[in-house]
Amino acid sequence: MTHMKTIQDTAQLYLFQIEQHKTRQVDPFNISLLKWIGSKQRVAHQIISYFPLDYGTYYEPFLGSGGILGTLIPENAVASDTFAPLIQIWQTLKKSPEKVKEWYRERWEQMSKGSKVEVYEQIKASYNRNPNGADLLFLTRSCYGGVVRFRKADGFMSTPCGVHNPISPQSFGRRVDEWHKRILGTNFLQLDFEEAMNIAKAGDLIYCDPPYTYSQAILYGAQTFSLERLLDTIASCKAKGVSVALSIDGTKRSGNMICDLPIPDGLFEYEIMIDIGHSMLKRFQMNGKKLDGEKVSDRLLLTYQNIF
């Protein structure tokens, strides 16, 4: 990737680009529906500023908590994931937002009447017996730091209860209403990323935020994820005129470590470093110790040149 143009994303450069170039501008959107480790919602407006000004359908094949999707508010989109309970949440949010509120309220009231940790473990056991969106929704809002972690041996969710108290049903309900409005143009599908990306046509845009090879091996989907297969799929999309933006491992330990990833020469035209801040996953792995020196930057890789 020696030929790629590299941009260090700082607040000053970001403002300069907005003032000097015609970029895609969206307002920051910091109201999360799901608490989800690795969410890009805090920096979504920065990432979106590097999207093409014009494109057809927007695709997001690693949906997770939908931070980019909710900030972008696309008119026509396909959002997908292999994780069935997660897609159940998003499909229900679009078709029946009151049902999503009911899911949350029932479990919140159950927790408010008993021991928080005991009720959390009961809900987690219910989910592990029968994985479903209703339980997963509440678990993401009440587990430690949104670290949705699964045991490799049996696939069971193993994240402990968080120290915080889950937000009230009234507060969560307002989030549901806001998110429902933002995803009305999106079709939610349970698909493997390659299946989803192969649907895209020339002129469409795909944003990929896959499980990170170096830092997210304990998270859902990460154990079986193949970066090489994703890169091959991106190459096929680029060849047929689809624009692809990829967030992937960047620097760790305040820039002292550069993750060595097998990125083929010529696949991407731009590399932008996005400052993510401290890693919540690392905090979890360090049992809550201070994270001095554990700042993370992501690489945003673009297959296209028309970012300005």
N, C-alpha and C positions, 0 to 999 in steps of 0.2 A: 504493500500500500504506500510505497514511497512517493508516488505521484499525487496522492490525494492532497487537497487543500485542507489545512487544519485551522480551526478557529477555536480560540479559548473563550468560552462563554463567561463573561463577567457582566455585572450590572451596567457598567459604563459602555461596553461594546454593544450590549443589547439595546440600550437607549439610542446609541449612535445609529444602529441599523434601522430602527424605527423611524428616526428623523431623516435619514439620508436615502432610504430605499423603501420601495413599496413592498412591505411584508404583510403576511397574514397576522392581524392583530386580534386577540381575544382577551377578555378580562380574566384575571385569576379567579378560580372557583375553588374554594377551600372547604366546602360542605361535603363530607364523605358520607356515603350510604353504608358501605362495608369498611371495617378496619382491616387492612390487608397489607402485609409486609411487602415492601418493594413497590408500593403504589407510587406513581409518578404525578399524582394530582397537584402536589405543591409546586412542581416545576412544569406543569402541563402547558401553561401559556408560553413558556420559553421554547419548549419542544415544538409546539404548534407554529411558532413564528418561522420555523424552517420548513413547513409544509408548502407545497406548491400553491399558488394563488388560485389556480383552476384545476379541478379534477372531477371525475365522474362519481363513482361510488367509493365511499370510504370503507376500508376493511380493517378490523382489529382482531386477529386470530388468536391472541393470547389475552383474553378479556380481563381476567382478574377482577379488580374492583372498579374498572372502567374509568380511571382518572382522566385519561386523555379524551375518551369518548364524551364524558359529561361536561368537559370544558369546551370541547369543539362544537358540540350540539349540531351534528351533521344532519342535513336534510334527507340524505339517502345513505344508509350504512348497513353493513353486515358485521355483527360482532359475534365471536364464537370462542369456544373453549372445549376441551375434551371432558372437563369436569362436570358431570351431569347435575349434581346438586346446585352448583353455581349457576348453570344456565337456567335451572328451574327458578331460581330467585329472580333473574333478569326477565325471563318470560312472564312471570307472574306480576312483576313490577309494571310491565307494559300493559298487560291485559286486565289486571285486577289489583291496583295499588292498595285498595282497602284490605285485601287479603294479606298483603305483606305487613300492613300495620297490625292486623290481628295476630299474625304469627309472633311478632315481636312482643306485643302487649301480653299475650298469654304467658310467655316465658318470663317476661319481666315481673309480672305479678306473682308468679310461682317463686321467683328468687327473692322478692321483697318480703314474702311471708315465711321464709326459712333461712337456713344457713347459706350464705352466698356460695361458698366453696362446695358444699354438699349438693346444692341444686345444680350448680354448674356441672359437677361430675355426673349427675343424673341425666342432664340434657346431653352431655357428651356421650354417655353410654347409650342413650337412645339413638343418637346419630350413628354411632359405631355399629349398632345392631341393624340399622336400616338407614343408610345415608340418604339424606333428604334436605331440601332447601330451607325448610322452616327451622330446623335445628341449627343448620350451618349458619344461617343469617344471625341468630342470636349469639352463637359461639364466636363469630368473628368480632362482634361488638363487646364481648366479655372475656375473651381469652387474653393471654399476656401479649400485649403489643401488636395484636393482629397477626401473630406468627402462626399461621395455619400449617401445623407440622404433622406429618404422618409417619408412623413406624414402617420401615421398609419390609419387615417380616410379614405383617398381616394387614397393612394398609389402614390401621386404626389411627384416628386423630389422637395425639398425645399431649397437646399443648395444655399447660396448667391454667388455672383461673388467673385473670389479671388482678392487680391490686386496686384498680379503679372501680367505681360503681357505674354500671351501664346507664346511659342517658335515659331520661323518662320517655314513656310512650308518646307523650305530647310532642316532645322535641324530635323524636325519631319520626313521628308522623309528618312533621313539617319537612323533614329531609326527603321523605318518600314523595310528597307532593312536588317538590322542586325537581327531583330526579325524574319523576314520571314525565314531566313536561320536556325534559332535555333528551329523552331517548325515544320519543314517539316516531322518529324517522328511521329507527334501527330495527333490523330483523335479527333476532337472537337464535343461534343454531348451535347444537352440540356437534362439533366437527374437529377432526384432527387438523392441525395448522396447514398441512399440505393440501388437504381437500379444500379448505376455505380459500387459500391463496390461489389455487388453480381456477377458481370461479372468476377471479378478477380479469377484466378486459383492458385493452389499451386505453390509457387516459385515466384509469382508476388509481387510487392511492391506498397503500397498505402500510400500517404502522405495526411493528413487531416489538413486543416487550417480553421476551421469553424468560424462563427460569435461568438464572445466571450460573454458568458452569462452575465458577470459582467459589461463589458465596452462598448458593441456595440449594445445595444438594439435599437438605433435609426437608425441603418444602414440597408441596403437592406438585406432581408432574415432573419434578426435576430429576428423579432417579432414572427415568426412561427417556428423557429428552436428548435428542441428537442435534448438536449445533451443525454438524456437517450436512445433515439432511436439510436443515433450515437454509443454510447457505446455498445449497444446490437449488432449492425451491426459489429463493430470491433471484438467483441467476436466470432461472426460467422465466420468472415474472419480468425481469428487466428486459430480456430478449424480446418479449412480446409487447413492450411499451408501457408496462405498469410501473409506477413510481413506488419505491419502497424505502421507508425509514426504519432503522433498526437501533434500538437501545440495547447496549451490551456492556459487559464488564469494562471498566476503565481503570482509573488509578485508585489505589487504596493506601491507607496509612499516610494521608496528606501528600500523596504523590510519590511516595518512596517505593511503591510497587506498581509495575505496569503488568496487567494480566496478559499473558502471551496466548493469543487466540489464533486459530488457523484461518485467517481471513485471506481469501484469494486475491492476488493482484488484479486490478482492473474492475473489480465488482462494484466498488463504491467510489463516488466522486468527491465527497466531502466527509470530513471527520470533525465533529464538534464535541468539546468536552463540556459536560453539564455538571455543575457542582450540586451534589445531592445532599451533602451534610453528613451527619452521623448516621451510622447503620443501626437500626433497631434490632435486626437479626443478630448483629455482633453483641449488642447489649444483652440479648437473651442468652447467647452462648457464653458470655462472661458473667452471668448471674447478677446483672445490674451494676457492675463496676463502672467506674468512670471511663469515658470513651475518648479521652485526650489522645490525639494521634491516630484516631480511627475514622477520619473523614473519608468519604467516598465520592469519586466522580464517575459518571457514566460516559461512555462514548455514544454519541448519536451519529450513526453512519447513514449516508444518503446515496442512493443509486442515481440521483438526478442532479443537474446543475442549476436548474431554474429556481434558486431559493431567494433571489432578490429581483 
